[in-house]
Amino acid sequence: MTEITRDVVIVGAGPSGLTAATRLKAAGLTVAVLEARDRVGGRTWTDDIDGATLEIGGQWVSPDQEGLLEMLEELGLETFDRYREGDSLYITKSGELTRFTGDIFPVAPETEAELVRLIEKLDAMAAEMDPDRPWEHPRAQELDTVSFEAWLANETQDQEARDNIALFIGPAMLTKPAHAFSTLQALLMASSAGSFTNLVDSDFILDKRIIGGMQEVSKRLAAAVGDDLFLSSPVRRIEHGPEGVVVHADGGLQVSAKRVVLAHAPVLYSRISFEPPLPRRQHQLHQHLSMGFVIKVHAVYDRPFWREQGLSGTVFSPYQLCHEAYDNTNHEDERGTLVAFVSDLNADGVFELSAEERKERILDSLAAYFGPEAKNPVVYYESDWGSEEWTRGAYAASFDLGGLHRYGAEVRTPVGPIHFSCSDIAGAGYQHVDGAIRMGKLTADQLIADLT
């Protein structure tokens, strides 16, 4: 058994936990960071697959992500623009393929008018919300007990408009079907990004990438943590009381500390045994948070052939297996990479198939947009975070119907010496690396104020 003593022990070596750790160390406090995986980065992960460098997890940087942008500057990391020159593509329910530019899909004039009206209405409703306190929205209880699907059905009879507005929040962000989350949860997603319009604008929300990949943020933070980082150390038990905590991890590692920070997804809290048990309210709260489900598909080609056709690589359709795709070619790479997404119910369906059948179905969907050449990538890989023991879904946890206004105010509330910090409980930057960094800073600042 290895017994060590620190001021603070942090569970999870993703961007949130490592941000907190480096900030605490800079303030003169001692830390230990325990990570279940054999790597840092959490839901960010850059890896070489069959000779191609792929960002298996989170990757994009948008202009509103001030926490992340400040961190990139601190760490000396550079970004590059996502390729977006040329036309985008949209496929209708009848299968018609249309080229377009701008943010509004090429639909019938009456549907376009409905899309614009709904976006403006959602912008106005999101503007009434403080993303750090969504439960204080003037209509919080009402909006939290109506599914986003039901709200859309009440707002418009235009099915295509409903399908596309639902796409921006459901498959594209929360990665759950629109009947499974509330309108209040949808507004939090919009408010956390600054507006619903920002979610619609792919040039905004998917603006830049980091040279070397998003995991570089965690790798550089981990270097500053140094020997206080313990990989392959899943935490199994936390004893806690007025005097502090004792954290027990695999390998006989035992850390005594004044405070502990759980810097991982809420769906993993139940993997830890707490002595004494967490309060009843926390037990209830955590059962109402669940991960979404999305497959991130990487298809690498010998060249970015779509650019030869004057295409940006950006495509959308709520009626296709791959509901969206983008040019994801790496910085200064001669090959071309498309990244596509298969979400919620569609993801359920393709995982009932064999791996080869699933690949064929997904590439057929890409070919519906880009033509037959899309069926022949030189590298093909599926990021399946749902099968990861220490993640269990993607992109982040969200509340079930009615849960946000009922429990939301307590997601960050410490339980004695136990603190919580991750992107899943962020306001601004919710479910993004930006939110993870913001929460790491916020949690560290609270602990610094208490312990120094």
Secondary structure as UniProt FT lines:
FT   STRAND          2..5
FT   STRAND          8..11
FT   HELIX           15..26
FT   TURN            27..28
FT   STRAND          31..34
FT   TURN            42..43
FT   STRAND          46..49
FT   TURN            50..51
FT   STRAND          52..55
FT   STRAND          60..61
FT   TURN            63..64
FT   HELIX           66..75
FT   STRAND          79..81
FT   STRAND          87..91
FT   TURN            93..94
FT   STRAND          97..100
FT   HELIX           109..127
FT   TURN            131..132
FT   HELIX           134..136
FT   TURN            138..139
FT   HELIX           140..144
FT   HELIX           148..155
FT   HELIX           159..169
FT   HELIX           170..174
FT   TURN            178..179
FT   HELIX           183..192
FT   TURN            193..194
FT   HELIX           196..200
FT   HELIX           202..205
FT   STRAND          208..210
FT   TURN            211..212
FT   HELIX           215..225
FT   HELIX           226..228
FT   STRAND          229..230
FT   STRAND          235..241
FT   TURN            242..243
FT   STRAND          244..249
FT   HELIX           250..252
FT   STRAND          253..257
FT   STRAND          259..262
FT   HELIX           266..271
FT   STRAND          273..275
FT   HELIX           280..287
FT   STRAND          289..291
FT   STRAND          294..301
FT   HELIX           305..309
FT   STRAND          311..316
FT   TURN            318..319
FT   STRAND          324..327
FT   TURN            331..332
FT   STRAND          336..343
FT   HELIX           344..350
FT   TURN            351..352
FT   HELIX           355..370
FT   HELIX           372..375
FT   STRAND          379..384
FT   HELIX           385..387
FT   TURN            389..391
FT   STRAND          397..399
FT   TURN            401..402
FT   HELIX           403..407
FT   HELIX           408..410
FT   TURN            411..412
FT   TURN            416..417
FT   STRAND          418..420
FT   HELIX           423..425
FT   TURN            428..431
FT   HELIX           433..451
//
